[in-house]
């Protein structure tokens, strides 16, 4: 598993995906050994709450979240690489330029930035006091380096039944029934060293 996790350091997106998956599996193994269960998420906003006067930044286009932000009248700036999505529609602007993220007080970032190796760059454009959430099924690894970079919330997906999940994948159906969305807040996370100590002691 460690050898596969090292694929994350390469340049091939497919191999990087396998690397993230291996890292997530190692993380889940340690979580279980340490008796740590990431809290269940109550929504798909990664734990962020929106107010009418917020300026929301999105790194990656999340259609349901954009729709909710638009319904609440929240000004939203989306950084997206897909040209056909670019443009402005009411309170929502979709563009290529990440620099306006610095004007956003709340930011939702797709976990896909891990796969295309753009996460570090995108975080560099966020305001230092912004509330940043990294969201997506790829986000199931130790969040320590993210919290050190100022990310406050890490929202991923945890498999509750790996055998059932494999069956769902084999049948090409969603595995919602055997998975759970989770969100870890920086202030509630015990830290890797503490988890490791608990796992060893157990």
N, C-alpha and C positions, 0 to 999 in steps of 0.2 A: 504493500500500500504506500509506503514512503517513496519507493521508486516511482510509482505512478504519480504521486502528488508533485514530484519534481517537474512533471510535464508543464506545470503552471509557469515555469520560468522560461519556457520556449516561445517560439513565434507562431506556431501552428494553432489556429483557433480550436480545431477539433481536439487536439491533444491537450490544450489548455482546459477544455471542458472536462476531459477525463481527470486532469489534475485537480480541478476544483471538487469533482465528485469524490475523489479519494480523500482529499483533505476534509471534506464534510463527513465522510464515513469515520475517519479517525477521530474527529471532534465528537461525534455522537457516541462513539465507543467510550471515550474518556468521560463525557457527561454522565453516561449510565453508570460507569464504575464509581464516579464521584457522588452519585445520587443527586445530580443536578438536572432539573427539567426546565428548559426555557418556558416562560409564561406564554399562555395561548394569546394570540392576537384577537382583538375585538373588532377590527375592521381591516380594510386593505390599504389604509393610509400609513401603515408602518408605525402606528402609535401617535402620529401627528394630529393635532386638533387645529382646525382652521377657523379664523375669525374674519369678519368682513373687511377689516383694514389690513389684513396680511397681504404680502406679495409672495406668492408661491413660485418656486423654481422647480422645474422637473428636468432631470437628465434622462432622456428616453421618454417616448410618448406612451402614456398609460391611458387609453381611451376611457375606461370607467371613471378614473380619478379626474381626468380633464372634465368630464361631464358633470361630476359632482362639484368641482371647483367653479365651473361656469354657472351652475344652478345657484350657488351661494354668492355669486357675484364677486368672487375672489380674483384679483388680477394674477394671471398665471403666465410665466415665461417658460417655454419648453425648448430645450436644446435637443435637436434631432438630426440624424444623419440622412434620413430618407427624404429626398427632395420633394416627393409628391405630397408630403405632409406640411410643407412650409407655407406660412401665411398668417394672417390675423383674422380672428373671428370673435368679435366682441371683446371680452376681457381676456381672451387667450391669444398669445402670440407664439408661433412655432418658428424657430430660426436655427441657423447653423452656429452662430457666434455664441460662445459660452461666457463671454465677459459680462453681460448683464446679470449673470447669476449673483454677482457681488451686491446687487440691489435687493436681493430676496432675503427675507428674514426666516423663511422656512423652505427647505429643499428636500425633494424626494429623488433619490438616485437609483437607477436600475442596477441590479447585480450583474447585468450583461457587461458593464464597464470592466469587470474583472476578466472577462473573456477576451475583450478587444484591447485590454491593457491601457485603458484611458482613465481609470479611476483616479489615479494620483493627480493627473492633469486637471480633471474636473473639480476635485476637492480644492485645488489651488485657486480656482475662480470663485469659490464660495466665500461669503463674508465670514470673518472669524467668529462672530457672535451668532451666526445663523444656526437654527435647529435643523440638523441634517439627519435624514433617515435613509439607510441603504436597504433596498427592498427587492425581494425576488427569490425564487426557489433555489437559486445558486448560493444564496447567502446562508450557509449553515455551518460555517467554520468559526474557529476561535476569533472573537471580535476585538481582542486586545489591541492590535495595531490600528484598527479603525477608530477605536475610542481615543487612542493616543493622538490621532490626527484631527480630533474634534467632532467626529461623527457621534451623535448622541443615541441614536436608535438603530438597531439592526433587526430587520424583520425577514424571516426566512420560512422554510417549510421543513417540518420534521416528520419522518416516516414513523408511524406507530406499529406497522406490521409489514416487514420487508418481504415476506413470502407473498402476501396478498398484493403488494405493490408490483412484484415481478409478474404475477398473474395478470394484473391490469395492463402492464406494459406489453405483455405477450399478446393480449387481446386488443391492444390499441384503444384502451378506454382510460378516462381520467381516474386517478387514484385518490380522489378527494376523501373517500370513505376510510382510507387507511393512512391518511396524512393529517397533519395539523399545522396551521399557520402559527408562527410564534413571533414574539417581539422581545428583544432584550434591551433594556435601558442601561446606559453606561453607569448610572448611580446604583443600579441593583445587581450588577454583574460581579461575582466574587473574584474573578481574575484567574488566569491560567495557572499560576503557581499555586494558588489556594486549591484549585480543582485537582491539580496533579497530586498535591499532598494528601487530599482526601481520598483520591483513588488508590494511592499506594497504601495508606493506612487501612483502607477497607479490605 
